[in-house]
Amino acid sequence: MRSLTLILTAAGVTAALGVARVTGAEKPLTPQEQRASACAEQAEALEAGGRKAFMDACLAGPPGARPTAPASGGREKAAACAAQAKGRGLSGTAYHDFVESCAKGG
């Protein structure tokens, strides 16, 4: 009789723990988890190196100031700017400054 009571008690505790686990799975995301999720959504289209840099900056920044994801086609624009710089005969620092300014849209 005593073993039956022990078995029923163990079954009751196991059932109670199972219910606690199920209800615990529905908890809302923490602010950090929300930030990570938002940053990950913005970084989906980025390649590995750019994605890592973006995620680092996004996660490190204050909650209201997240960097915007770079526009797709940034490499194409940089390549076009580089071609313009070569066409103008620029080199060294002048070349770099021109390409950087051009690629940013300036």
Helices and strands as residue ranges (DSSP letters): H 2-24, H 31-42, H 48-60, H 74-87, H 92-103
